[in-house]
Amino acid sequence: MAYIKYKELAYCRFSRKIDVKELPKFVFDYVEQDENIWCSYSSFRKKLLLTDRKIIIFLQKGIFGKTKKIHFFPYVNISSSAIEYKDSSTSLLFSMDSGYQLTINLSNTSPSDKTEIRQIYFKLIEKIGKKEN
């Protein structure tokens, strides 16, 4: 008998890619000095960073956005992943070692955006594959 534990930890939708220079200053407090930011995405109150070590999601809450919740997903905690292409969006799906699921939806993605996301995804998969070494 097989048992599959499925709980969605987070579902986040991001509407546009942003340049690293556009990120708020507080974001850099959570990135190590020798860590490279591969790309960043944003929506109204959410920011996503994909670095060479982890996925970081910043959620701002409250009327004025003063409450911040920050999620860290180190690549060593990811057990499997998938990428899903739709007409105008791309989704990254991750299963954590704990059994939780993370879904990141990148909307409004053009064909060139999808190519860049695929290249970053391959880098990410390489990092996930090296966790056992």
C-alpha positions in Angstrom: 0.0 0.0 0.0 1.4 3.4 -1.0 0.7 6.6 0.9 1.2 10.0 -0.7 1.4 13.0 1.5 0.2 16.1 -0.3 -0.2 19.4 1.3 0.3 22.6 -0.7 2.7 24.7 1.3 2.4 27.8 -1.0 0.9 28.8 -4.2 2.2 32.1 -5.5 1.5 33.9 -8.7 3.9 36.5 -10.1 2.9 38.8 -13.0 6.2 40.3 -14.2 9.9 39.8 -14.3 11.8 42.6 -12.6 15.4 43.7 -12.7 17.4 43.1 -9.6 17.9 46.9 -9.3 14.1 47.3 -8.8 14.0 45.1 -5.7 13.4 46.8 -2.3 16.5 47.1 -0.2 15.2 44.8 2.6 15.3 41.9 0.1 19.1 42.0 0.0 19.3 41.4 3.7 18.2 37.8 3.0 20.7 37.1 0.2 24.2 36.0 1.2 27.1 38.2 -0.2 28.5 35.3 -2.3 25.0 34.2 -3.5 24.0 35.0 -7.1 20.5 36.1 -8.0 19.5 34.3 -11.2 16.2 36.1 -11.7 13.4 38.0 -9.8 9.7 38.3 -10.3 7.0 40.4 -8.8 3.3 40.9 -8.3 1.5 43.6 -6.3 2.7 42.5 -2.9 4.9 39.5 -3.6 8.5 39.2 -4.7 10.3 36.0 -5.9 14.0 35.4 -6.1 15.7 32.4 -7.6 19.3 32.3 -6.5 22.1 29.8 -6.9 21.2 28.3 -3.5 17.5 28.8 -2.7 14.1 30.1 -3.7 13.0 33.1 -1.6 9.4 34.4 -1.6 8.5 37.7 0.1 4.9 38.3 1.0 3.7 41.7 2.2 0.5 41.8 4.2 -1.6 44.5 5.8 -3.1 47.7 4.5 0.2 49.4 4.2 2.3 46.3 3.5 4.3 46.6 6.7 3.9 43.0 7.7 6.3 40.8 5.8 6.4 37.0 5.6 9.5 35.5 4.0 9.7 31.9 2.8 13.0 30.2 2.1 13.2 27.0 0.1 16.8 25.7 0.0 17.5 23.5 -3.0 18.7 20.7 -0.7 15.1 20.4 0.6 13.6 19.8 -2.8 13.0 16.2 -3.7 11.4 16.6 -7.1 10.3 19.3 -9.5 8.4 19.9 -12.7 7.8 22.8 -15.2 4.5 23.4 -16.9 4.0 25.6 -19.9 0.6 27.1 -20.8 -0.3 29.6 -23.5 0.7 32.7 -21.5 2.1 31.4 -18.3 4.7 29.0 -16.9 4.5 27.1 -13.6 7.3 25.7 -11.5 6.2 22.9 -9.2 8.3 21.6 -6.4 7.9 18.7 -3.9 9.8 19.2 -0.7 11.4 16.4 1.3 8.7 17.0 3.9 6.0 16.1 1.4 4.8 19.7 1.0 4.2 21.2 -2.4 5.3 24.6 -3.7 3.7 26.0 -6.9 5.1 29.2 -8.5 3.0 30.6 -11.4 4.7 33.1 -13.7 2.0 34.7 -15.7 2.3 36.8 -18.9 5.3 34.9 -20.1 6.4 35.3 -23.7 8.2 32.7 -25.7 11.6 34.3 -24.9 10.6 34.5 -21.2 9.8 30.8 -21.4 13.2 30.0 -22.9 15.0 32.0 -20.1 12.8 30.3 -17.4 13.7 26.9 -18.9 17.5 27.7 -18.8 17.1 28.8 -15.1 15.1 25.7 -14.4 17.9 23.5 -15.8 20.4 25.3 -13.5 18.1 24.7 -10.6 17.7 21.0 -11.4 21.5 20.7 -11.5 21.7 22.2 -7.9 18.9 19.9 -6.7 20.7 16.8 -8.2 24.0 17.7 -6.4 22.4 17.7 -2.9 23.4 14.1 -2.3 27.1 14.6 -3.2 
